[in-house]
Amino acid sequence: MPKTSYSIAVLPGDGIGREVMDAALQVLRSLESRTGRRFVTVKHPAGAQHYVECGESLPESTLDACRQADAILFGAMGLPDVRKDDGTEIIPQLDIRFALDLYAGVRPIRSFPGLPGPLASPRAADIDLVLVRESTEGLFFARGRGRIEGEGDAAAAYDTMKITRKGTARVCDFAFKLARQRKARGKRGHLTNVDKANVFASMAFWRQVFEERAAHFPDISTEHAYVDAMALNLVMKPWAYDVLVTENMFGDILSDQIAALVGGMGMAPSADIGDDYALFQPAHGTAPDIAGQGIANPSAMLLSAAMMLDWLAERDGDTALADGARAIENALGSAFASGVVRPREFGGSSGTADIVRAVIEGL
C-alpha cells in the first residue's frame, strides 16, 4: 500500500535558491489535498553563506538528514566571492553527489508553448530530450586530487579523468531504462552515446562499455556522436534527439547548452539519482545579482519538484505522486501558453510570486 506521508530534506542554499525553494514548497503544499499525500519538509543548512558564518559548507547533520529522508530537494548553492584557499568555489552539491553515490545526472529539456526560444526553426517547438551525465567519475573525479608540478616555465597542472567499467555500465543502463520508459509514453526510445573516442583511450573504453550494455536493450535504437559534433547538432537540430548519455564534464557543458535552446537556465530542472538516494534541483546558480528582488523564475525549481514526485512514484509504486507531477507540469505549461505569466528573461514582467500564483490556480 502506498505511503501517505513523505519526508523531504530541504536545502535552500544561497541567493535565489531560497526564493525558488519557497515557491516549490508552496506548490507542494497545494498538492497535498489533491494527491492525498503529506510532504513533511524540513529545511537544513548548507551553502556558501553557511560556510562564511559557521566555517563549514555541508554540516554532517545535514548530510545525515539527506540519508534519512525519502528525497532531497535542493535550491542553489555557492557565491562567487566565497572561495576555498585553493581558489575553488563552495559547491556542496558535488559533496552530496559523491557522499550518496548519485551517479546519474538527469537534465530534461523541452519547449513550452508561449515562451520564445533562440532558434528560428518551427521545429524548435518539438524539443523534448533528456541528457544523462555520469556524475561521480570522468574529469570531475579530479576534484580535490589535482596537482601542480614544477616551477616557472616548467610548471604544469594535472587533473586526471577516471572512467571505470562499473561506473560507465550503470549510468548507461540508467539511460537505456529511461529511453525505454519514454518509449512507453510515446517518445522515440532512442539513445545517443556522446564521447570523444577518436582521441582518448578513456573515451574509447567508455564507448566499448556502452556497446556491451546496448546488447541488453535490443528494443532501444542507438547511435554514437563525438562531443564536438554533438555541440553543433544540438544547435542545428535538437528536436532530432531523445536521450543522450555522456561523461561528467561533457554533460556539464552540454546540459547548459541545451537549456539555452529553450530560453535559459530558468527552465532547466535536474536530478542527481543513485541506487538508494536522489536529489532534485534547478540547474541554475544562485544569481546573487537578482537575489531578494522577487524576480527569479521558479520554473526550473517547480519542474525539479515534479521530477522528485515522479521518482518517488516509481520507487514506491504511488500513482498519486505521478499524477501530482503531471499536474505541476500542466499548470505551468498552461500558464505560459495562455500568456497569464511570462518570466522576465523572456521579455515579460512576471515575478516569482506571479508564476507561483498562476501554477497554484492551475492546480
ZIURHU-V419800 format. One record per residue. RES is the residue in one small letter. SS is DSSP state (alpha for helix, beta for strand, coil for the rest). PHI is phi in whole degrees, -180 to 180 (none if undefined). OMEGA is omega in whole degrees, 0 to 359 (999 if undefined). Layout:
RES;SS;PHI;OMEGA / RES;SS;PHI;OMEGA
//
This chain:
m;coil;none;182 / p;coil;-60;175 / k;coil;-68;176 / t;coil;-106;182 / s;beta;-140;180 / y;beta;-126;179 / s;beta;-93;182 / i;beta;-122;174 / a;beta;-80;185 / v;beta;-108;179 / l;beta;-121;185 / p;beta;-66;175 / g;beta;86;189 / d;coil;-121;173 / g;coil;53;181 / i;alpha;-72;176 / g;alpha;-55;181 / r;alpha;-68;182 / e;alpha;-71;181 / v;alpha;-72;176 / m;alpha;-66;178 / d;alpha;-59;177 / a;alpha;-62;181 / a;alpha;-64;181 / l;alpha;-66;176 / q;alpha;-62;181 / v;alpha;-68;178 / l;alpha;-61;178 / r;alpha;-61;182 / s;alpha;-69;180 / l;alpha;-86;188 / e;alpha;-60;181 / s;alpha;-69;181 / r;alpha;-69;184 / t;alpha;-91;185 / g;coil;72;181 / r;coil;-123;178 / r;beta;-105;178 / f;beta;-110;181 / v;beta;-90;186 / t;beta;-106;179 / v;beta;-126;181 / k;beta;-82;181 / h;coil;-132;183 / p;coil;-80;173 / a;coil;-177;175 / g;coil;122;184 / a;alpha;-69;180 / q;alpha;-65;177 / h;alpha;-64;177 / y;alpha;-64;179 / v;alpha;-63;186 / e;alpha;-81;189 / c;alpha;-124;177 / g;coil;83;175 / e;coil;-143;183 / s;coil;-95;180 / l;coil;-141;180 / p;coil;-59;179 / e;alpha;-61;179 / s;alpha;-65;177 / t;alpha;-69;178 / l;alpha;-64;177 / d;alpha;-63;179 / a;alpha;-64;177 / c;alpha;-63;180 / r;alpha;-67;186 / q;alpha;-86;184 / a;coil;-80;174 / d;coil;-71;179 / a;beta;-158;181 / i;beta;-119;176 / l;beta;-112;193 / f;beta;-124;180 / g;beta;-83;175 / a;beta;-154;183 / m;coil;-136;179 / g;coil;114;175 / l;coil;-134;188 / p;coil;-59;183 / d;coil;-94;180 / v;coil;-105;185 / r;beta;-136;175 / k;coil;-80;182 / d;coil;-62;181 / d;coil;-85;178 / g;coil;92;181 / t;coil;-85;182 / e;beta;-79;174 / i;coil;-79;184 / i;coil;-133;182 / p;alpha;-61;181 / q;alpha;-61;177 / l;alpha;-70;177 / d;alpha;-61;180 / i;alpha;-67;179 / r;alpha;-56;182 / f;alpha;-73;182 / a;alpha;-66;183 / l;alpha;-103;178 / d;coil;56;179 / l;coil;-88;193 / y;coil;-87;183 / a;beta;-111;174 / g;beta;-90;188 / v;beta;-111;182 / r;beta;-126;176 / p;beta;-82;178 / i;beta;-139;174 / r;beta;-150;178 / s;coil;-78;175 / f;coil;-119;175 / p;coil;-55;180 / g;coil;100;178 / l;coil;-112;181 / p;coil;-74;176 / g;coil;-117;184 / p;coil;-80;184 / l;coil;-92;184 / a;coil;-78;185 / s;coil;-65;174 / p;alpha;-63;178 / r;alpha;-69;180 / a;alpha;-60;178 / a;alpha;-68;182 / d;alpha;-96;181 / i;coil;-65;179 / d;beta;-162;184 / l;beta;-140;178 / v;beta;-133;174 / l;beta;-100;177 / v;beta;-113;178 / r;beta;-111;172 / e;beta;-68;192 / s;coil;-115;182 / t;coil;-122;182 / e;coil;-128;180 / g;beta;61;181 / l;alpha;-71;179 / f;alpha;-68;175 / f;alpha;-59;183 / a;alpha;-75;181 / r;coil;-57;181 / g;coil;83;181 / r;coil;-117;181 / g;coil;-64;181 / r;beta;-143;175 / i;beta;-120;182 / e;beta;-118;176 / g;coil;81;181 / e;coil;-136;177 / g;alpha;60;180 / d;alpha;-65;181 / a;alpha;-89;181 / a;coil;-66;179 / a;beta;-146;179 / a;beta;-106;183 / y;beta;-129;169 / d;coil;-126;188 / t;coil;-100;175 / m;coil;-83;178 / k;beta;-125;176 / i;coil;-125;179 / t;coil;-111;177 / r;alpha;-63;182 / k;alpha;-62;182 / g;alpha;-63;181 / t;alpha;-71;182 / a;alpha;-62;185 / r;alpha;-72;179 / v;alpha;-75;175 / c;alpha;-66;177 / d;alpha;-59;178 / f;alpha;-59;181 / a;alpha;-67;177 / f;alpha;-63;180 / k;alpha;-66;177 / l;alpha;-65;177 / a;alpha;-61;178 / r;alpha;-66;178 / q;alpha;-63;179 / r;alpha;-67;178 / k;alpha;-63;179 / a;alpha;-66;179 / r;coil;-97;175 / g;coil;95;176 / k;coil;-80;186 / r;coil;-68;183 / g;coil;71;184 / h;beta;-128;181 / l;beta;-122;178 / t;beta;-108;175 / n;beta;-87;181 / v;beta;-113;182 / d;beta;-150;173 / k;coil;-138;187 / a;coil;-71;179 / n;coil;-80;183 / v;coil;-122;189 / f;coil;-106;177 / a;alpha;-62;179 / s;alpha;-63;181 / m;alpha;-78;174 / a;alpha;-65;177 / f;alpha;-66;176 / w;alpha;-54;182 / r;alpha;-64;179 / q;alpha;-60;180 / v;alpha;-66;177 / f;alpha;-56;181 / e;alpha;-65;177 / e;alpha;-64;181 / r;alpha;-72;180 / a;alpha;-60;180 / a;coil;-63;180 / h;coil;-89;181 / f;coil;-132;185 / p;coil;-65;180 / d;coil;-82;182 / i;coil;-110;177 / s;beta;-75;185 / t;beta;-136;172 / e;beta;-157;176 / h;beta;-114;175 / a;beta;-148;173 / y;beta;-74;189 / v;alpha;-62;179 / d;alpha;-69;176 / a;alpha;-67;179 / m;alpha;-66;177 / a;alpha;-59;177 / l;alpha;-68;185 / n;alpha;-67;178 / l;alpha;-70;173 / v;alpha;-90;185 / m;alpha;-76;185 / k;coil;-153;182 / p;alpha;-63;180 / w;alpha;-68;181 / a;alpha;-84;187 / y;coil;-113;182 / d;coil;-116;177 / v;beta;-125;176 / l;beta;-117;174 / v;beta;-132;184 / t;beta;-159;179 / e;coil;-68;188 / n;alpha;-58;183 / m;alpha;-67;177 / f;alpha;-58;180 / g;alpha;-67;178 / d;alpha;-60;182 / i;alpha;-74;184 / l;alpha;-66;181 / s;alpha;-67;175 / d;alpha;-70;180 / q;alpha;-63;182 / i;alpha;-69;176 / a;alpha;-63;180 / a;alpha;-63;183 / l;alpha;-67;180 / v;coil;-116;173 / g;coil;118;175 / g;coil;128;187 / m;alpha;-68;178 / g;alpha;-67;179 / m;alpha;-111;189 / a;coil;-112;174 / p;beta;-80;176 / s;beta;-160;175 / a;beta;-143;170 / d;beta;-118;191 / i;beta;-122;174 / g;coil;-123;180 / d;coil;-75;185 / d;coil;-119;185 / y;coil;-135;176 / a;beta;-152;180 / l;beta;-124;184 / f;beta;-128;185 / q;beta;-155;171 / p;beta;-68;183 / a;coil;-78;183 / h;coil;-79;179 / g;coil;-92;187 / t;coil;-88;176 / a;coil;42;183 / p;coil;-61;180 / d;coil;-69;179 / i;coil;-118;182 / a;coil;-61;177 / g;coil;84;182 / q;coil;-97;178 / g;coil;73;183 / i;coil;-114;181 / a;coil;-66;177 / n;coil;-79;183 / p;coil;-88;188 / s;alpha;-58;181 / a;alpha;-62;178 / m;alpha;-68;179 / l;alpha;-65;179 / l;alpha;-69;175 / s;alpha;-67;176 / a;alpha;-63;176 / a;alpha;-64;176 / m;alpha;-61;178 / m;alpha;-61;179 / l;alpha;-63;178 / d;alpha;-63;181 / w;alpha;-64;178 / l;alpha;-64;178 / a;alpha;-62;180 / e;alpha;-68;182 / r;alpha;-65;186 / d;alpha;-104;181 / g;coil;65;185 / d;coil;-107;183 / t;alpha;-67;179 / a;alpha;-63;179 / l;alpha;-71;177 / a;alpha;-63;177 / d;alpha;-63;178 / g;alpha;-65;178 / a;alpha;-62;179 / r;alpha;-65;181 / a;alpha;-64;178 / i;alpha;-63;181 / e;alpha;-60;182 / n;alpha;-68;180 / a;alpha;-66;179 / l;alpha;-67;179 / g;alpha;-61;180 / s;alpha;-66;179 / a;alpha;-64;178 / f;alpha;-73;184 / a;alpha;-63;181 / s;coil;-81;182 / g;coil;82;179 / v;coil;-61;178 / v;coil;-136;172 / r;coil;-148;180 / p;beta;-61;185 / r;alpha;-65;180 / e;alpha;-70;176 / f;alpha;-102;179 / g;coil;89;180 / g;coil;-93;181 / s;coil;-126;183 / s;beta;-74;176 / g;coil;-95;182 / t;alpha;-57;183 / a;alpha;-64;179 / d;alpha;-62;183 / i;alpha;-70;178 / v;alpha;-62;180 / r;alpha;-61;181 / a;alpha;-64;180 / v;alpha;-67;181 / i;alpha;-65;176 / e;alpha;-63;178 / g;alpha;-66;177 / l;coil;-69;999
//
